[in-house]
Amino acid sequence: MKLKKINEKLQDALIENGLTEANILQQETFSTIKSGADCIILSPAGSGKSTTIVLNVIQQLSGHTEESPRALIFVEDKTKVLEMVELFEKYGKYSKLEIYGVHDKGDMDYDKNYISTGIDVLIGTPNKLSDMFTTAGYNVNRLKMFIIDDADPMLKLRHETKIMRISNSITKTQRIIFAEQLTERIEILADKMLLEPYIFDMDEEGEEELDEEEDEIQEEE
């Protein structure tokens, strides 16, 4: 996959799984996400948002597994949790990252005990993550990435408060919102959470509209 300065082990895993070319979403967002900037990424269903999340998280995280998660990913439901975990297992096979998924039907005590052994990436539903962070007292200052995948359905279910509760407990991290459309609720959430975000708006044909500030990042690299 041709992406600027992509991790070689990640590259090998992607090629082994048939991903030899980055799609337009991955091409246009990779450098900005790698820079650590906050982002809003709007793209239709089936455009590769989940894969984009996975490859960028693997790219960003390095070093030994720590006691607390370094990336936190919100997804809609149990099915999405399992799908995301599977993607990490495929594309992160050479990364040695510890991945764990939690959902509303899981056992809270088991989940807490497993996470306490040390993981890198925690994937979960808003309800479960809110409950866990409220009661477990994780060291959120180790978080490097705070990501919301498919924000549209989560905000329709009014999960903003749960997401914001965790976000507000983190002093500094990269925050990224993925969605299909920039709805009023997403705008409100972004205004509260994100710091001068870059906005990518991919249309149905795979073309892309982008804040002009993106050019500045690419010129600085």
WOKA-V940064 format. One record per residue. N is the residue number from 1. BURIAL is b if it has 16 or more other C-alpha atoms within 10 Angstrom, else e. Layout:
# WOKA-V940064
n = {N,N}
burial = {BURIAL,BURIAL}
This chain:
# WOKA-V940064
n = {1,2,3,4,5,6,7,8,9,10,11,12,13,14,15,16,17,18,19,20,21,22,23,24,25,26,27,28,29,30,31,32,33,34,35,36,37,38,39,40,41,42,43,44,45,46,47,48,49,50,51,52,53,54,55,56,57,58,59,60,61,62,63,64,65,66,67,68,69,70,71,72,73,74,75,76,77,78,79,80,81,82,83,84,85,86,87,88,89,90,91,92,93,94,95,96,97,98,99,100,101,102,103,104,105,106,107,108,109,110,111,112,113,114,115,116,117,118,119,120,121,122,123,124,125,126,127,128,129,130,131,132,133,134,135,136,137,138,139,140,141,142,143,144,145,146,147,148,149,150,151,152,153,154,155,156,157,158,159,160,161,162,163,164,165,166,167,168,169,170,171,172,173,174,175,176,177,178,179,180,181,182,183,184,185,186,187,188,189,190,191,192,193,194,195,196,197,198,199,200,201,202,203,204,205,206,207,208,209,210,211,212,213,214,215,216,217,218,219,220,221}
burial = {b,e,e,e,e,b,e,e,e,b,b,b,b,b,e,e,e,e,e,e,e,b,e,e,b,b,b,b,b,b,b,b,b,e,e,e,b,b,b,b,b,b,b,b,e,e,b,e,b,b,e,b,b,b,b,b,b,b,b,b,b,e,e,e,b,e,e,b,b,b,b,b,b,b,b,b,b,b,e,b,b,b,e,b,b,e,b,b,b,b,b,b,e,e,b,e,b,b,b,b,b,b,b,e,e,e,e,e,e,e,e,b,e,e,b,e,e,b,b,b,b,b,b,b,b,b,b,b,b,b,e,b,b,e,e,e,e,b,e,b,e,b,b,b,b,b,b,b,b,b,b,b,e,b,b,e,e,e,b,b,e,b,b,e,e,b,b,e,e,b,e,e,b,b,b,b,b,b,b,b,b,b,e,e,e,b,e,e,b,b,e,e,b,b,e,e,b,b,b,b,b,b,e,e,e,e,e,e,e,e,e,e,e,b,e,e,e,e,e,e,e}
